[in-house]
Amino acid sequence: MTDVAEVAANTFVRATVIYEDKKADLLLPGALPVAELIPTIIRRLAAPNQPAALRGFVLSTADGTVVDRSQSLNQQNYRNGAIFELTHRIPETQKRYDDVVEAVADAVDSTNREWTPTDSAGLACTGTVVLLVAATVLLIQARPSAGILVPLTFTGLAALLFGVVWVLERAERHTHAVALALTACLLVGGAGWTFMSAPVAQTPLALSGLGLALAGGASLVMLSEWRELALIPVVLGTTFGTVGAFDIVLGDQQDRVAVGAAAVLCVLLLVLPQLALRTSRLENNDPLLRPMQRPATGSATVAVSGEEVQRNYLRGRRTLFAVRIAAGTALALLTPWVVAQGPWSLVILGALLVILTLGSRTSFGRMDVMSQYVLALVILTVACVSVAILHPLWWPVLVIVMCVLAAGLIAFGLVIGATPPWMRQLADIVEATAGIVIIPAAVLAMRLW
Protein backbone atom coordinates (compact mmCIF):
# COMPACT_ATOMS: atom_id res chain seq x y z
CA MET A 1 0.00 0.00 0.00
CA THR A 2 2.85 2.39 0.71
CA ASP A 3 4.35 1.91 -2.75
CA VAL A 4 0.99 2.53 -4.38
CA ALA A 5 0.52 5.73 -2.35
CA GLU A 6 3.97 6.99 -3.30
CA VAL A 7 3.32 6.32 -6.99
CA ALA A 8 -0.03 8.14 -6.80
CA ALA A 9 1.60 11.09 -5.02
CA ASN A 10 4.28 11.37 -7.67
CA THR A 11 1.81 11.10 -10.57
CA PHE A 12 0.36 14.60 -10.08
CA VAL A 13 1.71 17.82 -8.61
CA ARG A 14 -0.65 20.32 -7.02
CA ALA A 15 0.70 23.70 -8.12
CA THR A 16 -0.41 27.32 -8.34
CA VAL A 17 0.18 29.07 -11.67
CA ILE A 18 0.06 32.88 -11.94
CA TYR A 19 -0.33 34.82 -15.17
CA GLU A 20 -0.60 38.62 -14.93
CA ASP A 21 -3.61 39.18 -12.64
CA LYS A 22 -4.95 35.62 -12.97
CA LYS A 23 -4.20 32.70 -10.69
CA ALA A 24 -5.24 29.06 -10.88
CA ASP A 25 -4.68 26.01 -8.70
CA LEU A 26 -3.92 23.13 -11.07
CA LEU A 27 -3.25 19.42 -10.78
CA LEU A 28 -0.33 18.88 -13.17
CA PRO A 29 1.01 15.48 -14.31
CA GLY A 30 4.38 15.09 -12.64
CA ALA A 31 5.82 12.57 -15.11
CA LEU A 32 5.22 14.47 -18.37
CA PRO A 33 7.74 16.96 -19.79
CA VAL A 34 6.91 20.55 -18.97
CA ALA A 35 6.74 21.36 -22.69
CA GLU A 36 3.63 19.18 -22.97
CA LEU A 37 1.99 20.90 -19.99
CA ILE A 38 2.45 24.50 -21.11
CA PRO A 39 -0.19 24.49 -23.92
CA THR A 40 -2.88 23.34 -21.49
CA ILE A 41 -1.81 25.91 -18.91
CA ILE A 42 -1.86 28.67 -21.52
CA ARG A 43 -5.37 27.76 -22.67
CA ARG A 44 -6.45 27.78 -19.04
CA LEU A 45 -5.00 31.20 -18.21
CA ALA A 46 -3.80 33.15 -21.25
CA ALA A 47 -6.16 31.75 -23.93
CA PRO A 48 -4.14 32.87 -26.99
CA ASN A 49 -5.94 33.31 -30.28
CA GLN A 50 -3.21 31.72 -32.42
CA PRO A 51 -1.50 28.36 -31.85
CA ALA A 52 1.87 29.95 -32.70
CA ALA A 53 1.64 31.98 -29.51
CA LEU A 54 2.07 28.80 -27.46
CA ARG A 55 5.79 28.84 -28.19
CA GLY A 56 6.31 32.19 -26.47
CA PHE A 57 5.60 31.11 -22.87
CA VAL A 58 7.69 29.51 -20.14
CA LEU A 59 7.15 28.59 -16.49
CA SER A 60 9.34 30.26 -13.90
CA THR A 61 9.56 30.18 -10.11
CA ALA A 62 9.35 33.06 -7.65
CA ASP A 63 13.13 33.58 -7.71
CA GLY A 64 13.18 33.87 -11.51
CA THR A 65 14.43 30.36 -12.27
CA VAL A 66 13.02 29.08 -15.57
CA VAL A 67 11.59 25.55 -15.41
CA ASP A 68 13.29 23.20 -17.87
CA ARG A 69 10.78 22.38 -20.60
CA SER A 70 12.47 19.10 -21.55
CA GLN A 71 12.15 17.52 -18.10
CA SER A 72 9.18 16.63 -15.96
CA LEU A 73 8.25 18.30 -12.69
CA ASN A 74 9.24 15.18 -10.75
CA GLN A 75 12.67 15.12 -12.37
CA GLN A 76 13.20 18.73 -11.27
CA ASN A 77 12.05 17.97 -7.70
CA TYR A 78 8.92 20.14 -7.78
CA ARG A 79 6.37 18.90 -5.26
CA ASN A 80 2.89 19.78 -4.06
CA GLY A 81 2.46 23.45 -3.22
CA ALA A 82 4.85 24.71 -5.90
CA ILE A 83 4.15 28.19 -7.27
CA PHE A 84 4.91 28.99 -10.91
CA GLU A 85 4.56 32.11 -13.02
CA LEU A 86 3.60 31.93 -16.68
CA THR A 87 5.76 34.47 -18.53
CA HIS A 88 6.72 35.38 -22.07
CA ARG A 89 9.95 33.80 -23.21
CA ILE A 90 10.42 36.22 -26.09
CA PRO A 91 10.35 39.91 -25.16
CA GLU A 92 8.07 42.26 -27.01
CA THR A 93 9.56 43.23 -30.35
CA GLN A 94 10.56 46.83 -30.84
CA LYS A 95 8.17 49.03 -32.69
CA ARG A 96 8.99 50.24 -36.16
CA TYR A 97 8.30 53.84 -37.04
CA ASP A 98 7.79 55.67 -40.30
CA ASP A 99 7.95 59.10 -38.67
CA VAL A 100 10.57 60.41 -36.24
CA VAL A 101 7.89 62.42 -34.42
CA GLU A 102 6.10 59.21 -33.37
CA ALA A 103 9.39 57.70 -32.18
CA VAL A 104 10.19 60.80 -30.12
CA ALA A 105 6.66 60.83 -28.68
CA ASP A 106 6.95 57.18 -27.58
CA ALA A 107 10.41 57.85 -26.12
CA VAL A 108 9.05 60.79 -24.15
CA ASP A 109 6.07 58.80 -22.87
CA SER A 110 8.18 55.81 -21.83
CA THR A 111 10.98 57.74 -20.10
CA ASN A 112 9.13 60.66 -18.50
CA ARG A 113 6.21 61.15 -16.18
CA GLU A 114 3.71 63.81 -17.12
CA TRP A 115 3.62 66.97 -15.01
CA THR A 116 0.26 67.06 -13.28
CA PRO A 117 -1.65 69.55 -11.11
CA THR A 118 -0.63 67.42 -8.13
CA ASP A 119 3.02 68.10 -8.94
CA SER A 120 2.28 71.83 -9.15
CA ALA A 121 0.65 71.72 -5.73
CA GLY A 122 3.61 69.84 -4.29
CA LEU A 123 6.05 72.35 -5.76
CA ALA A 124 4.01 75.24 -4.36
CA CYS A 125 3.96 73.61 -0.92
CA THR A 126 7.72 72.94 -0.99
CA GLY A 127 8.46 76.49 -2.11
CA THR A 128 6.27 77.88 0.67
CA VAL A 129 8.06 75.82 3.30
CA VAL A 130 11.53 76.82 2.06
CA LEU A 131 10.64 80.52 1.89
CA LEU A 132 9.11 80.55 5.37
CA VAL A 133 12.09 78.72 6.88
CA ALA A 134 14.40 81.30 5.31
CA ALA A 135 12.13 84.07 6.61
CA THR A 136 12.37 82.54 10.10
CA VAL A 137 16.16 82.80 10.07
CA LEU A 138 16.03 86.40 8.85
CA LEU A 139 13.44 87.41 11.45
CA ILE A 140 15.50 85.92 14.29
CA GLN A 141 18.53 87.89 13.15
CA ALA A 142 16.45 91.06 12.88
CA ARG A 143 15.13 90.85 16.47
CA PRO A 144 17.59 93.40 17.98
CA SER A 145 16.66 96.08 15.45
CA ALA A 146 13.00 95.28 14.72
CA GLY A 147 11.93 94.78 18.32
CA ILE A 148 8.53 93.37 19.22
CA LEU A 149 7.51 93.39 15.56
CA VAL A 150 9.39 90.11 15.03
CA PRO A 151 7.37 87.88 17.41
CA LEU A 152 4.17 89.53 16.21
CA THR A 153 5.12 88.70 12.62
CA PHE A 154 5.85 85.12 13.61
CA THR A 155 2.47 84.84 15.33
CA GLY A 156 0.58 86.31 12.38
CA LEU A 157 2.28 84.02 9.85
CA ALA A 158 1.60 80.98 12.03
CA ALA A 159 -2.08 81.91 12.36
CA LEU A 160 -2.39 82.31 8.59
CA LEU A 161 -0.72 78.95 8.00
CA PHE A 162 -3.01 77.19 10.44
CA GLY A 163 -5.94 78.70 8.54
CA VAL A 164 -4.53 77.32 5.29
CA VAL A 165 -4.09 73.93 6.98
CA TRP A 166 -7.76 73.95 7.97
CA VAL A 167 -8.77 74.71 4.37
CA LEU A 168 -6.50 71.98 2.98
CA GLU A 169 -7.91 69.46 5.43
CA ARG A 170 -11.43 70.23 4.26
CA ALA A 171 -10.22 69.77 0.67
CA GLU A 172 -8.65 66.41 1.70
CA ARG A 173 -5.14 67.47 0.66
CA HIS A 174 -3.60 65.88 3.71
CA THR A 175 0.06 65.71 2.65
CA HIS A 176 0.27 69.45 1.99
CA ALA A 177 -1.64 70.16 5.20
CA VAL A 178 0.91 68.20 7.25
CA ALA A 179 3.86 70.03 5.66
CA LEU A 180 2.36 73.46 6.32
CA ALA A 181 1.31 72.48 9.85
CA LEU A 182 4.91 71.54 10.71
CA THR A 183 6.07 74.85 9.23
CA ALA A 184 3.51 76.70 11.36
CA CYS A 185 4.92 74.94 14.43
CA LEU A 186 8.38 76.24 13.49
CA LEU A 187 7.00 79.78 13.26
CA VAL A 188 5.41 79.49 16.70
CA GLY A 189 8.75 78.29 18.04
CA GLY A 190 10.39 81.33 16.45
CA ALA A 191 7.86 83.56 18.18
CA GLY A 192 8.82 82.05 21.52
CA TRP A 193 12.53 82.42 20.79
CA THR A 194 12.21 86.14 20.00
CA PHE A 195 9.54 86.97 22.58
CA MET A 196 11.87 88.63 25.11
CA SER A 197 14.10 91.51 24.10
CA ALA A 198 16.56 90.90 26.97
CA PRO A 199 16.40 87.15 27.66
CA VAL A 200 17.56 85.69 30.96
CA ALA A 201 19.60 82.45 30.88
CA GLN A 202 17.85 79.95 28.59
CA THR A 203 14.47 81.70 28.55
CA PRO A 204 14.33 81.77 24.71
CA LEU A 205 14.93 78.02 24.62
CA ALA A 206 12.19 77.38 27.16
CA LEU A 207 9.67 79.64 25.42
CA SER A 208 10.42 78.29 21.95
CA GLY A 209 10.08 74.73 23.26
CA LEU A 210 6.76 75.62 24.85
CA GLY A 211 5.58 77.16 21.58
CA LEU A 212 6.62 74.11 19.56
CA ALA A 213 4.84 71.75 21.94
CA LEU A 214 1.62 73.79 21.96
CA ALA A 215 1.62 74.20 18.18
CA GLY A 216 2.27 70.49 17.75
CA GLY A 217 -0.67 69.72 20.00
CA ALA A 218 -2.88 72.01 17.93
CA SER A 219 -1.70 70.24 14.76
CA LEU A 220 -2.63 66.88 16.28
CA VAL A 221 -6.17 68.15 16.67
CA MET A 222 -6.45 69.77 13.23
CA LEU A 223 -4.95 67.00 11.10
CA SER A 224 -7.02 63.96 10.15
CA GLU A 225 -4.41 62.00 8.18
CA TRP A 226 -0.72 61.62 9.03
CA ARG A 227 -1.41 63.40 12.29
CA GLU A 228 1.25 61.28 13.99
CA LEU A 229 3.91 63.43 12.31
CA ALA A 230 2.78 66.30 14.53
CA LEU A 231 4.52 64.41 17.34
CA ILE A 232 7.81 65.73 15.94
CA PRO A 233 7.30 69.31 17.21
CA VAL A 234 5.67 67.97 20.38
CA VAL A 235 8.72 65.87 21.31
CA LEU A 236 11.19 68.55 20.22
CA GLY A 237 9.31 71.26 22.08
CA THR A 238 8.97 69.20 25.24
CA THR A 239 12.68 68.35 25.20
CA PHE A 240 14.04 71.85 24.69
CA GLY A 241 11.36 73.45 26.84
CA THR A 242 12.37 71.16 29.70
CA VAL A 243 16.08 71.81 29.16
CA GLY A 244 15.49 75.56 29.15
CA ALA A 245 13.23 75.46 32.21
CA PHE A 246 15.70 73.39 34.26
CA ASP A 247 18.52 75.72 33.24
CA ILE A 248 16.51 78.71 34.43
CA VAL A 249 15.80 77.03 37.78
CA LEU A 250 19.28 75.59 38.36
CA GLY A 251 21.18 78.53 36.92
CA ASP A 252 23.69 78.07 34.07
CA GLN A 253 23.66 74.26 34.15
CA GLN A 254 22.71 73.64 30.53
CA ASP A 255 25.48 71.07 29.98
CA ARG A 256 24.36 68.86 32.87
CA VAL A 257 20.70 69.29 31.96
CA ALA A 258 21.50 68.38 28.35
CA VAL A 259 23.20 65.17 29.50
CA GLY A 260 20.12 64.19 31.50
CA ALA A 261 17.82 64.95 28.57
CA ALA A 262 20.06 62.95 26.22
CA ALA A 263 19.95 59.95 28.55
CA VAL A 264 16.15 60.10 28.71
CA LEU A 265 15.92 60.31 24.90
CA CYS A 266 18.25 57.31 24.56
CA VAL A 267 15.99 55.25 26.80
CA LEU A 268 13.00 56.46 24.77
CA LEU A 269 14.62 55.23 21.55
CA LEU A 270 15.33 51.89 23.21
CA VAL A 271 11.71 51.28 24.21
CA LEU A 272 10.21 53.05 21.19
CA PRO A 273 9.23 49.89 19.22
CA GLN A 274 7.18 48.58 22.14
CA LEU A 275 5.67 52.02 22.69
CA ALA A 276 4.65 52.22 19.03
CA LEU A 277 3.12 48.74 19.25
CA ARG A 278 0.99 49.80 22.21
CA THR A 279 0.00 53.01 20.43
CA SER A 280 -1.05 51.16 17.28
CA ARG A 281 -3.58 49.04 19.26
CA LEU A 282 -2.76 46.05 17.05
CA GLU A 283 -3.20 43.83 20.08
CA ASN A 284 -6.91 44.64 20.01
CA ASN A 285 -7.13 42.91 16.62
CA ASP A 286 -5.79 39.60 17.95
CA PRO A 287 -8.52 37.49 19.60
CA LEU A 288 -5.86 35.48 21.48
CA LEU A 289 -4.73 38.64 23.27
CA ARG A 290 -8.26 39.61 24.34
CA PRO A 291 -9.31 37.19 27.09
CA MET A 292 -12.85 38.57 27.24
CA GLN A 293 -13.36 37.99 23.51
CA ARG A 294 -11.67 34.63 23.00
CA PRO A 295 -13.86 32.20 21.11
CA ALA A 296 -15.05 29.23 23.11
CA THR A 297 -13.64 25.80 22.36
CA GLY A 298 -15.26 24.41 19.22
CA SER A 299 -16.81 27.74 18.21
CA ALA A 300 -16.13 29.63 15.01
CA THR A 301 -12.94 31.64 14.69
CA VAL A 302 -13.31 35.37 15.27
CA ALA A 303 -12.84 37.28 12.02
CA VAL A 304 -10.01 39.82 11.78
CA SER A 305 -10.63 43.03 9.87
CA GLY A 306 -7.81 43.56 7.38
CA GLU A 307 -8.61 47.27 6.94
CA GLU A 308 -8.55 47.88 10.68
CA VAL A 309 -5.26 46.02 11.07
CA GLN A 310 -3.70 48.03 8.25
CA ARG A 311 -4.97 51.28 9.75
CA ASN A 312 -3.58 50.42 13.18
CA TYR A 313 -0.27 49.28 11.68
CA LEU A 314 0.15 52.55 9.79
CA ARG A 315 -0.67 54.50 12.93
CA GLY A 316 1.99 52.66 14.90
CA ARG A 317 4.58 52.94 12.15
CA ARG A 318 4.04 56.67 11.70
CA THR A 319 4.25 57.17 15.46
CA LEU A 320 7.50 55.22 15.55
CA PHE A 321 8.95 57.21 12.66
CA ALA A 322 7.90 60.62 14.00
CA VAL A 323 9.19 60.07 17.54
CA ARG A 324 12.46 58.61 16.22
CA ILE A 325 13.03 61.63 13.95
CA ALA A 326 12.20 64.05 16.76
CA ALA A 327 14.38 62.29 19.34
CA GLY A 328 17.27 61.93 16.89
CA THR A 329 17.08 65.60 15.91
CA ALA A 330 16.97 66.68 19.55
CA LEU A 331 19.98 64.47 20.35
CA ALA A 332 21.94 65.91 17.43
CA LEU A 333 21.26 69.45 18.71
CA LEU A 334 22.13 68.48 22.30
CA THR A 335 25.35 66.69 21.34
CA PRO A 336 27.71 69.73 21.69
CA TRP A 337 26.47 70.32 25.24
CA VAL A 338 26.77 66.62 26.04
CA VAL A 339 30.35 66.43 24.73
CA ALA A 340 31.31 69.38 26.92
CA GLN A 341 30.66 67.29 30.04
CA GLY A 342 33.72 65.08 29.58
CA PRO A 343 34.57 61.43 28.85
CA TRP A 344 31.47 59.86 30.38
CA SER A 345 29.29 61.81 27.99
CA LEU A 346 31.00 59.99 25.13
CA VAL A 347 29.81 56.71 26.66
CA ILE A 348 26.24 58.01 26.39
CA LEU A 349 26.75 58.95 22.75
CA GLY A 350 28.33 55.56 22.04
CA ALA A 351 25.35 53.78 23.59
CA LEU A 352 23.05 55.98 21.51
CA LEU A 353 24.82 55.03 18.28
CA VAL A 354 24.58 51.35 19.24
CA ILE A 355 20.84 51.67 19.86
CA LEU A 356 20.23 53.43 16.54
CA THR A 357 22.34 51.13 14.37
CA LEU A 358 21.60 47.76 15.96
CA GLY A 359 17.94 48.69 16.41
CA SER A 360 17.58 48.77 12.64
CA ARG A 361 17.70 44.96 12.49
CA THR A 362 14.11 44.87 13.78
CA SER A 363 12.90 47.24 11.04
CA PHE A 364 11.47 46.04 7.74
CA GLY A 365 10.77 49.21 5.77
CA ARG A 366 13.54 50.87 3.80
CA MET A 367 12.60 54.31 5.13
CA ASP A 368 12.76 53.09 8.74
CA VAL A 369 16.22 51.56 8.36
CA MET A 370 17.52 54.55 6.40
CA SER A 371 16.26 57.03 9.00
CA GLN A 372 18.07 55.22 11.81
CA TYR A 373 21.40 55.11 9.98
CA VAL A 374 21.12 58.72 8.79
CA LEU A 375 20.42 59.90 12.34
CA ALA A 376 23.35 57.85 13.63
CA LEU A 377 25.71 59.36 11.04
CA VAL A 378 24.49 62.91 11.74
CA ILE A 379 24.93 62.50 15.51
CA LEU A 380 28.37 60.91 15.00
CA THR A 381 29.44 63.79 12.76
CA VAL A 382 28.25 66.43 15.23
CA ALA A 383 29.98 64.56 18.06
CA CYS A 384 33.28 64.35 16.16
CA VAL A 385 33.22 68.07 15.33
CA SER A 386 32.33 68.93 18.93
CA VAL A 387 35.15 66.76 20.29
CA ALA A 388 37.64 68.33 17.87
CA ILE A 389 36.61 71.82 19.02
CA LEU A 390 36.10 71.27 22.76
CA HIS A 391 38.72 68.57 23.39
CA PRO A 392 41.45 68.91 20.75
CA LEU A 393 43.81 66.57 22.63
CA TRP A 394 41.44 63.65 22.10
CA TRP A 395 42.12 63.46 18.36
CA PRO A 396 43.97 60.06 18.49
CA VAL A 397 40.97 58.38 20.09
CA LEU A 398 38.69 60.10 17.60
CA VAL A 399 40.70 58.84 14.63
CA ILE A 400 40.80 55.28 16.00
CA VAL A 401 37.04 55.23 16.57
CA MET A 402 36.30 56.50 13.07
CA CYS A 403 38.67 53.96 11.48
CA VAL A 404 37.12 51.11 13.45
CA LEU A 405 33.63 52.19 12.42
CA ALA A 406 34.68 52.46 8.77
CA ALA A 407 36.21 48.98 8.93
CA GLY A 408 33.01 47.62 10.46
CA LEU A 409 30.89 49.18 7.73
CA ILE A 410 33.12 47.69 5.03
CA ALA A 411 33.23 44.26 6.67
CA PHE A 412 29.56 43.85 7.49
CA GLY A 413 28.02 45.93 4.71
CA LEU A 414 30.21 45.09 1.71
CA VAL A 415 32.16 41.89 2.41
CA ILE A 416 30.03 39.65 4.64
CA GLY A 417 26.63 40.82 3.39
CA ALA A 418 24.30 38.30 5.05
CA THR A 419 24.17 38.39 8.84
CA PRO A 420 24.86 35.02 10.53
CA PRO A 421 22.69 33.98 13.49
CA TRP A 422 25.49 34.35 16.04
CA MET A 423 25.88 38.01 15.08
CA ARG A 424 22.17 38.62 15.68
CA GLN A 425 22.50 37.10 19.14
CA LEU A 426 25.58 39.23 19.80
CA ALA A 427 23.67 42.32 18.64
CA ASP A 428 20.91 41.58 21.18
CA ILE A 429 23.49 41.40 23.97
CA VAL A 430 25.29 44.57 22.88
CA GLU A 431 22.04 46.53 22.56
CA ALA A 432 20.88 45.42 26.00
CA THR A 433 24.27 46.36 27.47
CA ALA A 434 24.06 49.80 25.86
CA GLY A 435 20.66 50.35 27.42
CA ILE A 436 21.98 49.35 30.84
CA VAL A 437 25.03 51.65 30.86
CA ILE A 438 23.16 54.80 29.80
CA ILE A 439 21.83 55.79 33.23
CA PRO A 440 25.09 55.14 35.19
CA ALA A 441 27.07 57.01 32.54
CA ALA A 442 24.63 59.93 32.74
CA VAL A 443 24.94 60.03 36.54
CA LEU A 444 28.75 60.12 36.28
CA ALA A 445 28.72 62.68 33.47
CA MET A 446 26.42 64.97 35.48
CA ARG A 447 28.73 64.50 38.51
CA LEU A 448 25.85 63.40 40.72
CA TRP A 449 27.89 60.55 42.22
N, C-alpha and C positions, 0 to 999 in steps of 0.2 A: 504493500500500500504506500509506503514511503517513496519508492521509486516512481510510482504512478503519479503521486502528488508533485514530485519534483519536475517530472516531465511536463505536467499540466501547467505548472507555474512558469516554466521556461518557454512555453509555447506562445504566450501572449505577454505583452508589456503594457501596463496601464500608464499612460503618459498624458501630459497636458501640452497641447500645441497652441502657440500664440502667433497670430498674424495680424499686424496693425492693431486695430481695436477689437479684434475678435479672439475668442479663446474657446477651445473645445477639449473635453476630456475624452480620449480615444483609447481603444483597446487594439494595440498594434501587434501583428505577428512578429514574434521575436526571432524566428529562424529565417525569415526572408531578407534578401538584401534591401537596404534602405532605398535604393533606386526604384524598386518595385512598389514601395509604400508611398513615395512622394506624390504620384499622380492622384491617388485616392485622397490624400490629405489636402491637395490643392483643390480638388473638386468640392471637398467638404468646407473649406474656408475661403479660398481665393476665388473659385469658380471662374477660371479664365474662359474667354470666348473662343480662343483658337488653341488647337492641340499643340502648336509649336511653342506656346508659352510655358508648357510644362517643363521645358528644359532649362528655364531660367530661375528655378527655385532650388534652395538647399535647406537642410535642417541644421541649426546651430544651437549650442547650449548657452546658458546665461553668461559664461565667461568669454563668449565669442568663438569657441572651438567649433569647427565645422564637422558635422557627422560624416564619416566615410560612407559614400553611396554604394561602394562595392561590397561592403560587409553588412552583416545583420546586426541588430541591436544587441543580441546575446553575445556575439563575438566581440563587441566593443564594450561589454560589461555595463550596459544600461539596464536598470531594473525598474520595478514598479515605483511610481512617483516621479519619474524623470520629467523634466520640463524642457521643451524644445521651442525654438522660434523659427518660423518659416520666413525666410528672407530671400531676396533676389541675389542670384549669383553674379549676374552681369549688371554692372551699374548702368544707370540711364545714359543713353547716348547723348552726346552734345548736340545742341540745336544748330541748325544751319541757317544762315541769314542771307538775304538778298540785299539788305539795306543796313548800312552802318548805324543808322539812327536806332533801329530796333535792337541791335546788339548792345549799343550803349545804354539804352533804356533797361534792358534785362540786367546788364552789369550793375547799373545803379540800384535797381530794385533788389538784387540779390546780395549786395554788399553794404547797403545803407538802410537805416531805419528812418521812416518819414517823420519829419518834424510835425508835432501835433499840438493842439491847444494845451494839452496837459504839460508838454515840455515848456511851453511859454509860461504857464503858471508856475512851474518849478523854478524856472530861471528868474522870474520876478520875485519869488519868495527868497531864493538864495541871494539875489542882489540886495533885497531889503535887509536881510540879516547881516550881510557884510557891511553895508553902509551904516547901519545902526551900531554895530560893534565898533567901527572906526569912530563914529560920533561919540560913543561912550568914552573912548580914550581921550579924544580932544576935549570933551567937557570936563573930565577929571583934571586934566592939565590946566584948564582955564579957571578952575575954582578960585585961586587966589585973586585973580583980577575981576572975575564976573560976579563973585559973591553968591548971595542966596539965589540968584537966577539959575544957577546950575542945578541944584536939587529940584527946583520947581520945573525946569525943563525935563529932567529925568522923569519926574512924576507924571507930567502931561503926556510925554511920549509913551510911557508904560500904559496909561489909561487908554490912549488911542489904540494901542496894540491889542489890549484885552478886548476892546470893542470889536476890532477886526477879527479876533479869534472867535468871538461869539457869533459873528456873521458867518464865518467859514464853517463853524460847527453846524449851523442851521442849513448850510448848503452841502453838508456832508463831504467837505474837503478836509479830511481829518489830518492828513500828513502835513499840509501847509499850516493848519491850525496849531499843531504841536510845535513846529519850528518857530512860529511867531510867539507862542506862549513862552517857550524857553528864552527867547530874546527879550520879552517883556520882563521876565524874572531878572535877567541881567541888568536891565534898566532900573528896576527897583533896587537891586543891590548897589548900583551906582549912586542912586539917590541917598541911600544910607551912608555910603562912603563919604559923600561930600556934604552931609547934612550940617556938620559943625565946622565953623570957620577956624576955630582954634582947638583942635581935638586934644584930648587928654589921654595919654597912654595909648591903648589899642581900642579906643572908642570907635573909630571908623570901621575897624574890623568887626566889632560886635554889632554895630548898627547895620552894616552891609549884610552880615550873616543873618540877622533878624529879618531884613527885607527879603533876602533870597528865600528863606524858609516860608515866610508868609505868602510871597508871590507863588511859590511852588504849591503851597496848600490851595490857593485860589485856582491854580491851573488844574489841580486834581479834581476840583469840583466842576470846572467848566468843560473839560475834555471828556468826550464819550468813548473815543477809540485811542489806543496808545497812551492812555492816561498814566500808565506806569512810568513813562519817561519823565513825568513831572517830579518823580522822586529824586532826580539828579539835583535840582536846586534845593530840594528839601534837605537832603543829606549834606550837601555842601554848606548850605546856610546854617544848619544845626552845628556842624563841625566848627566852622570859623566863628560863628556867634558864641559858642561855648569857649573857644580859645580866647577870644577877645574879652569876654566877661570875666573869666578866671584871671586874666592878666590885669584887668582893672582892679579886681578885688585883692590879688596877691601883690601887685605892684612890681612891674618890670620883671616878670618871670615867664616871658613868652617861650623861651627855649624849653624849660621844664614842662610847661603846659603843653607845648607841641609834642614832646615825647610821650606824654600820657595820652594825648589824642591819637597819635600814631599807633600806640599799642592797642587802643580800643578798636581802631579801624582794622588793624591786622586780625584781631579776633573776629571782627565782623566778617571779614573776607573768608575766614576759616569756616565759619558756621553758615555762610551765605547760602550754599546749596540746600541745606535742610530748611533754612528760613524761607527760601523761595518755594520749596515743596509744600510747606504748611500754608503759605499765602495762596498758592494755586488751588487749594482745596481739591486736589486730585484724589485724596483719600476718600472723599465723600462719594466718588464714583465707583469705588471697589466694594462690593457687598461683603467681602470677607473681612473688611476693616470696619464694618458698621454692625456691631453685635445686635443692635435692636432691629436691624433689617435683614439679617441673615435668613436665607430660605430654609425652611424646615427640611429634615431629611426626607428624600423622596419627592419633594415638591419641585416645581419648575424653576429653572435658573432665572435669576433676576436679570433683566435686560440692561445693558449699558449703553447710554446715549453717546454715540460717536461725536456729535456736534458739541455736546457739553464737555466731553473730555478734551477735545481740541481747544475749546475756548479756555478751559482752565489751564491747559498746558501752556498756551500762548501767554496767559496772564502771568504764570509763574516764570516763564522764560524772560519776558520783558522786565519783570521785577528784578530778576537776577542780573540781567544786563545793565539796567539803570543804576542799581545800587553799586555794582562793581565799577562802572565808569565813574560814578561820583566819589566812591571811596578811593579809587586809584588816583583820580585828579587831586583830591584833597591831600593824599599822601605825597604826591609829587610836589605840591606847593609847600607842604610842611617839611620836606626833606632838608633844606638848608638849615632850618632851626634845629632839627633833630641831629644833624651832623655836628653842630656846634657844641653839643653836650658831651662829646668825647667818645672813647672807644666802645663803650657799651651801647651807644646809639647805633653803631654799625652792626652790632649783633641783631638789633631790631630790624634794621633794613635788610640784612641777610635773610632773616626768617621770613620777612615779607616777600622777598624775591622767590624763596622756596615755595611759599604758599601759592603765589601767582603762577609760577611755571609748572610745578607738579600738580597743581589743582586742575590744569587743563586736561589731564588724562581722563577726567570724568565728564568732559564736555564732548558733545557730538557735533554741534553746528560749527561751521567754518568761522562764522563771525564771533562766536563765543571764544574759541581757541585763539583767534587772531587778537581779540581785544585783550586777553590776559597777557599774551606775549608782548604786545605793543606797550601796555602799561608797565610791564616789568622792565622793558628796555628804556622807557622814558624815565622811570624812577632811578634806574641804575645810572643813566647818563647824568641826571641832576645830582645824584649822590657823588659821582666821580668829580664833577666840576666843583661841587661844594667842598669836597675833601681837598682838592688841589688848591682852592683859595684859602680855606680856613686852617688847614693842616698841611702845609707844603712839605713837611719832613716825612710824611707818610707815603710819598710817591713810590718807594719800592714795593710796599704791600699792595698799593693800587695797581701797579703794573702786573704783579704776579696774579692777582685776582682776575684781572681782565684777560690775561693769557690763558688761565685755567678755564674760564668760562668760554672763551673762543674755542679751545681744544675740545671742551665738552659738546659744544654745538656742532663742530665738525664730526666728532666721533659718533654721536647719537643721531644727528640729523642727516648726515651725508653718507657715512660709512656703514654703520650698523643698520639703519633704516627701521626694521621691525623691532619692537620691544619684547625681549624675552620675559617669561613669567617672573623670574627671580628679580628682575629690575622693577617690575610693578610692586612686588612685595617690599623691596627696599625703598621704593618711593613712598609707600604707605608709612613705613617706619620714620623716614626722614621728615615727612610732612607732619606727623604727630609730634615728633621731637621739636620741630620748629614752633608748633603751637604751644608747647609746654614752656619753652625758654623765653617766650615773648614777655610775659609778666615779670619774671625775675630780672630780666635785662632792663626792662623799663624802670623798675624800682631802683636798680643800681645806677642807671643813667640819670635819674632824677635826684640821686643822692638822698633817698629817703631811708636808706639802711646804713 
